[in-house]
């Protein structure tokens, strides 16, 4: 935010003051690292995050931010190590599992990537980005049954529904073809909020991010629940990053 406002000098001054604060109860090395991360001074940020991992507090956040910096630098091996350290600290730390899945997918280890996403969904079963990515991974891995069941849950279909029957009957064919046929048959003439949301998810699966964004923004105009708005806004932000060629990690900055 400082850089966007053109206040880099002031931000540097603040960061310098934070740098001089004595260590105490607060996780100051983590906050120091965060300040320099936001100033895009990654080497300094890394040094403070590394110091924080040697402390008793906020180690998990520090590992996540270290992994984020390594990811941005294209050092996927070190990024993976940082996220694995976070998992060792806390087995069900969802940020670490989600980020590991992205790194492992980049490194071609699709089965492992899917296993980490499955752990995320075990705790957060309504996570849109996790489900979308898992359907795609199952498709690439050839896990037909898992792909079909995850797609059912992503679209909110009952096992006994005609819609699910349509998808299940075509589970062995190309996913793109199935999605296109499902959309044309069940959603094309439906203008309800439910249909808008479903079409946005399908567009995301088909990597038509511009269409997905347009649909989600229309859907946002129809809802008032704060939790749903927050969830969809987060997915909109992720898709905007994807349009710029970046896959967002889950971080604390």
Secondary structure, DSSP 8 states (H G I E B T S, - for coil): -TTTTT-HHHHHHHHHHHHHS---SS-HHHHHHHHHHHTT-HHHHHHHHHHHTTSSSSHHHHHHHHHHHHHHTT-HHHHHHHHHHHHHH-TT-HHHHHHHHHHHHHTT-HHHHHHHHHHHHHH-TT-HHHHHHHHHHHHHHT-HHHHHHHHHHHHT--TTSHHHHHHHHTTTS-HHHHHHHHIIIIITT--SHHHHHHHHHHHHHTT-HHHHHHHHHHHHTT---HHHHHHHHHHHHHHHHHHTT--------
